[in-house]
């Protein structure tokens, strides 16, 4: 099958990648900067290998650590769109060690092959986003020498991923729905596939939030953020293999989005929720307005429930449920979703947030 890969030699600079990500990703400046650098270095490595040059540049696989709703998946998906490469997102908890019932890790490459319309060239330069990697941490913390119960869904999966992350040729099933059958296989080289792993590491993150209190001189925001940085040692103690972390040299830590940033998420990006719902209701000839007061109530509820940016859609769907239901019957109307309207709709979900 003909590849859709780009043939030009020019590479996007880290600043260009950073700025393009900024159109869709609100806040997370440090994370966007780190991802832009890693992606640029990855592109240079791929280019050097395509020219058959010997290169010392190692893979720049990425590990993202941050609370839910902070934009980990969003950054990875938009990076793939900017680079115009195939992208797939998988859940690490679905995989087991080879030989046990469950998905083998090669299936995630098969899924990327499917997303690339079975173009082998496009697949070998795509991006695989592995979510929930904190859920495959070593479960038996007391058996660090391999003794004790066999952990086929945790440490075993990490070990199975080592060679894939580093880069090797794998035989993956052509049909992702028949992964366990002895069907047709194709050989895929993972050396130029960018792997982005992500996890909340919630226990570790909350411990840092509660356990660090900067006081006195130097207790500004930068100092407080620096004191909450996750280290490799802490991840190893959490249950991640040192060899696994070694295949993820770029560690990116995302911060919890505050209310001003969540408000920008609702309004600024080209794919913002307010733009989407306005377009949706405009098809029914209903003009939808979002005063800032109403949006602030939505954001305040998301912050109160700790939902982050990911929870904004479910909140908006609940708030606009009546409008969406009645829209075909209310043509040529103008509807304003103000603060009172939002409070009334959210009161049934959780009345306590009004007093928060």
ZILINQUI-V382055 format. One record per pair of residues at least 12 apart in sequence whose C-alpha atoms are under 10 Angstrom apart, sorted by the first residue. I is the first residue (numbers start at 1). J is the second residue. If there is no record, write none. Layout:
BEGIN
i->(I,I)
j->(J,J)
END
This chain:
BEGIN
i->(1,1,1,1,1,2,2,2,2,2,2,3,3,3,3,3,3,3,3,4,4,4,4,4,4,4,4,5,5,5,5,5,5,5,5,5,6,6,6,6,9,9,10,10,11,11,11,11,11,11,12,12,12,12,12,12,12,13,13,13,13,13,13,14,14,14,14,14,14,14,14,14,14,15,15,15,15,15,16,16,17,17,17,17,17,17,17,17,17,17,18,18,18,18,18,18,18,18,18,19,19,19,20,20,20,20,20,21,21,21,21,21,21,21,21,21,21,22,22,22,23,23,23,23,23,24,24,24,24,24,24,24,24,24,24,25,25,25,25,25,25,25,25,25,25,26,26,26,26,26,26,26,26,26,26,26,26,26,27,27,27,27,27,27,27,27,27,27,27,27,28,28,28,28,28,28,28,28,28,28,28,29,29,30,30,30,30,31,31,31,31,31,31,31,31,31,31,32,32,32,32,32,33,34,34,34,34,34,35,35,35,35,35,35,35,35,35,35,35,35,36,37,37,38,38,38,38,38,38,38,38,39,39,39,39,39,39,39,39,40,40,41,41,41,41,42,42,42,42,42,42,42,42,42,43,43,43,43,43,43,44,45,45,45,45,45,45,46,46,46,46,46,46,47,49,49,50,58,58,58,58,59,59,59,59,59,59,59,59,59,59,59,59,60,60,60,60,60,60,60,60,60,60,60,60,61,61,61,61,61,61,61,61,61,61,61,61,61,61,61,62,62,62,62,62,62,62,62,62,62,62,62,62,62,63,63,63,63,63,63,63,63,63,63,63,63,63,63,63,63,63,64,64,64,64,64,64,64,64,64,64,64,64,64,64,64,65,65,65,65,65,65,65,65,65,65,65,65,65,65,65,65,65,66,66,66,66,66,66,66,66,66,66,66,66,67,67,67,67,67,67,67,67,67,67,67,67,67,67,68,68,68,68,68,68,68,68,68,68,68,68,68,68,69,69,69,69,69,69,69,69,69,69,69,69,69,70,70,70,70,70,70,70,70,70,70,70,70,71,71,71,71,71,71,71,72,72,72,72,72,72,72,72,72,72,73,73,73,73,73,73,73,73,74,74,76,76,76,76,76,76,76,76,76,77,77,77,77,79,80,80,80,80,83,83,83,84,84,84,85,85,85,85,85,85,85,85,85,86,86,86,86,86,86,86,86,86,86,86,86,86,86,86,87,87,87,87,87,87,87,87,87,87,87,87,88,88,88,88,88,88,88,88,88,88,88,88,88,88,89,89,89,89,89,89,89,89,89,89,90,90,90,90,90,90,90,90,90,90,90,91,91,91,91,91,91,91,91,91,92,92,92,92,92,92,92,92,92,92,92,92,92,92,92,92,92,93,93,93,93,93,93,93,93,93,93,94,94,94,94,95,95,95,95,95,95,95,95,95,95,96,96,96,96,96,96,96,96,96,96,97,97,97,97,97,97,97,97,97,97,97,98,98,98,98,98,98,99,100,100,101,101,102,102,102,102,103,103,104,104,104,104,104,104,105,105,105,105,105,105,106,106,106,106,106,106,106,106,106,106,107,107,107,107,107,107,107,107,107,107,108,108,108,108,108,109,109,109,109,109,109,109,109,109,109,109,109,109,109,109,109,110,110,110,110,110,110,110,110,110,110,110,110,111,111,111,111,111,111,111,111,111,112,112,112,112,112,112,112,113,113,113,113,113,113,113,113,114,114,114,118,118,118,120,120,120,120,121,121,122,123,123,123,123,123,124,124,124,124,124,124,124,125,125,125,125,125,125,126,126,126,126,126,127,127,127,127,127,128,128,128,128,128,129,129,129,129,129,130,130,130,130,130,131,131,131,131,131,132,132,132,132,132,133,133,133,133,133,133,133,133,133,134,134,134,134,134,134,134,134,134,134,134,134,135,135,135,135,135,135,135,136,136,136,136,136,136,136,136,136,136,136,137,137,137,137,137,137,137,137,137,137,137,137,137,137,137,138,138,138,138,138,138,138,138,138,138,138,138,138,138,139,139,139,139,139,139,139,139,140,140,140,141,141,141,144,144,154,154,155,155,155,155,158,158,158,158,158,159,159,159,160,161,161,162,162,162,162,162,162,162,163,163,163,163,164,164,164,164,164,164,165,165,165,165,165,165,165,165,165,165,165,166,166,166,166,166,166,166,166,166,167,167,167,167,167,167,167,168,168,168,168,168,169,169,169,169,169,169,170,170,170,170,170,170,171,171,171,171,171,171,172,172,172,172,172,173,173,173,174,174,195,195,196,196,196,197,197,198,198,198,200,200,201,201,201,203,204,204,204,204,204,205,205,205,205,206,207,208,208,208,208,208,209,209,209,209,210,211,211,212,212,212,212,213,213,214,225,228,228,229,229,229,230,230,230,231,232,232,232,256,256,256,256,256,257,257,257,257,257,258,258,258,258,258,258,259,259,259,259,259,259,259,259,259,259,260,260,260,261,261,261,262,262,262,262,262,262,262,262,262,262,262,263,263,263,263,263,263,263,263,263,264,264,265,265,265,266,266,266,266,266,266,266,266,267,267,267,273,273,273,273,274,274,274,274,274,274,275,275,277,277,277,277,277,278,280,280,281,281,281,281,281,282,282,282,283,283,283,284,284,284,284,284,284,284,284,284,285,285,285,285,285,285,285,285,286,286,286,286,286,286,286,286,286,286,286,287,287,287,287,287,287,287,288,288,288,288,288,288,289,289,289,289,289,290,290,290,290,290,291,291,291,291,292,292,292,293,293,293,293,293,294,294,294,294,294,294,294,294,295,295,295,295,295,296,296,296,297,297,297,297,297,297,297,297,298,298,298,298,298,298,298,298,299,299,299,300,300,300,301,301,301,301,301,301,301,301,302,302,302,303,304,304,304,304,305,305,315,315,315,315,316,316,318,318,318,318,319,319,319,319,319,319,319,320,320,320,320,321,322,323,323)
j->(117,118,119,120,121,117,118,119,120,121,122,116,117,118,119,120,121,122,123,84,85,86,116,117,119,121,122,83,84,85,86,119,121,122,123,125,83,84,85,122,44,47,44,47,40,41,43,44,47,83,36,39,40,43,44,82,83,36,37,39,40,41,43,32,33,34,35,36,37,38,39,40,41,32,33,36,37,40,36,40,32,33,35,36,37,39,40,79,82,83,30,31,32,33,34,35,36,37,79,32,33,36,32,36,78,79,82,33,35,36,74,75,76,78,79,81,82,75,78,269,78,268,269,270,271,74,75,78,79,265,268,269,270,271,272,70,71,72,74,75,78,264,265,268,269,70,71,75,257,261,262,263,264,265,266,268,269,309,70,71,254,255,256,257,258,260,261,262,264,265,70,71,72,75,252,253,254,255,256,257,261,254,255,252,253,254,255,64,65,71,72,75,251,252,253,254,255,75,76,79,252,254,252,62,250,251,252,253,60,61,62,63,64,75,76,79,196,250,251,252,79,60,250,59,60,61,62,194,249,250,251,59,60,61,62,79,80,83,194,60,83,57,58,59,60,57,58,59,60,61,125,192,193,194,59,60,83,125,192,194,57,57,58,59,60,191,192,59,124,125,191,192,193,192,191,192,192,166,191,247,249,165,166,167,191,192,193,194,195,247,248,249,250,165,166,192,193,194,195,196,247,248,249,250,251,127,165,166,193,194,195,196,197,245,246,247,248,249,250,251,76,129,194,195,196,197,198,245,247,248,249,250,251,252,129,130,131,133,195,196,197,198,199,245,247,248,249,250,251,252,253,76,131,133,196,197,198,199,200,201,248,250,251,252,253,254,133,134,197,198,199,200,201,202,204,205,229,230,251,252,253,254,255,198,199,200,201,202,205,230,252,253,254,255,256,199,200,201,202,205,206,253,254,255,256,257,306,307,308,199,200,201,202,254,255,256,257,306,307,308,309,310,311,200,254,255,256,257,262,306,307,308,309,310,311,312,200,253,254,255,256,257,258,262,307,308,309,310,254,255,256,257,308,309,310,129,131,196,197,198,199,200,252,253,254,89,129,130,131,196,197,198,310,309,310,88,89,127,128,129,195,196,197,198,89,127,128,129,127,126,127,128,194,125,126,127,122,125,126,115,116,122,123,124,125,126,127,193,112,113,114,115,116,117,119,122,123,124,125,126,127,128,193,111,112,113,115,116,123,125,126,127,128,129,194,108,109,110,111,112,113,114,115,116,126,127,128,129,130,108,111,112,127,128,129,130,131,196,197,107,108,109,111,112,128,129,130,131,132,197,108,129,130,131,132,133,135,197,198,105,108,129,130,131,132,133,134,135,136,153,154,157,158,197,198,199,130,131,132,133,134,135,136,153,154,157,132,136,153,157,107,108,136,152,153,154,156,157,158,160,136,151,152,153,154,155,156,157,158,160,151,152,153,154,155,156,157,158,159,160,161,152,153,156,157,159,160,152,152,153,152,180,152,153,179,180,179,180,157,160,161,172,179,180,157,158,160,161,164,172,160,161,164,170,171,172,173,176,179,188,171,172,173,174,175,176,177,178,179,180,128,129,130,172,176,123,124,126,127,128,164,170,171,172,173,174,176,188,189,190,193,123,171,172,173,174,175,176,177,179,185,186,188,123,128,172,173,174,175,176,177,179,124,126,127,128,129,176,193,126,172,173,174,175,176,186,188,174,175,176,174,175,186,186,187,188,189,188,189,193,188,189,190,192,193,188,189,190,191,192,193,194,189,190,191,192,193,194,190,192,193,194,195,192,193,194,195,196,193,194,195,196,197,194,195,196,197,198,195,196,197,198,199,196,197,198,199,200,197,198,199,200,201,154,157,158,197,198,199,200,201,240,154,197,198,199,200,201,202,203,235,238,239,240,153,154,199,200,201,239,240,151,152,153,154,155,156,157,158,199,239,240,151,153,154,155,156,157,158,201,235,236,237,238,239,240,241,151,152,153,154,155,156,157,158,236,237,238,239,240,241,151,152,153,154,155,238,239,240,154,155,239,237,238,239,239,241,239,240,239,240,241,244,240,241,243,244,245,241,243,244,244,244,247,241,243,244,245,246,247,248,190,191,244,247,189,190,191,193,195,247,190,191,192,193,194,195,196,244,246,247,248,190,191,192,193,195,244,246,247,248,189,190,191,192,193,194,247,188,189,190,191,192,186,187,188,189,190,191,185,186,187,188,189,190,184,185,186,187,188,189,184,185,186,187,188,185,186,187,186,187,247,248,248,250,251,248,251,251,252,253,253,254,230,235,238,238,230,234,235,237,238,228,229,230,255,228,228,225,227,228,229,230,224,225,227,228,228,227,228,224,225,227,228,227,228,227,255,253,255,252,253,254,251,252,253,251,245,246,251,303,306,307,308,309,303,306,307,308,309,299,300,302,303,308,309,296,298,299,300,301,302,303,304,308,309,296,299,300,299,308,309,295,296,298,299,300,302,303,308,309,310,312,292,295,296,297,298,299,300,309,312,295,299,299,309,312,295,296,298,299,309,312,313,316,290,292,295,312,313,316,317,288,289,290,295,313,316,288,290,289,316,317,320,324,290,324,327,323,324,327,328,331,327,331,332,327,328,331,324,326,327,328,329,330,331,332,333,327,328,329,330,331,332,333,334,323,324,327,328,329,330,331,332,333,334,335,327,331,332,333,334,335,336,323,333,334,335,336,337,334,335,336,337,338,335,336,337,338,339,336,337,338,339,337,338,339,337,338,339,340,342,336,337,338,339,340,341,342,343,316,337,338,339,342,338,339,342,338,339,340,341,342,343,346,354,312,315,316,319,339,342,343,346,311,312,315,353,354,356,315,342,343,346,350,353,354,356,314,315,353,353,352,353,354,356,350,353,342,345,346,349,342,346,342,345,346,349,337,341,342,343,344,345,346,337,341,342,345,345,345,335,337)
END
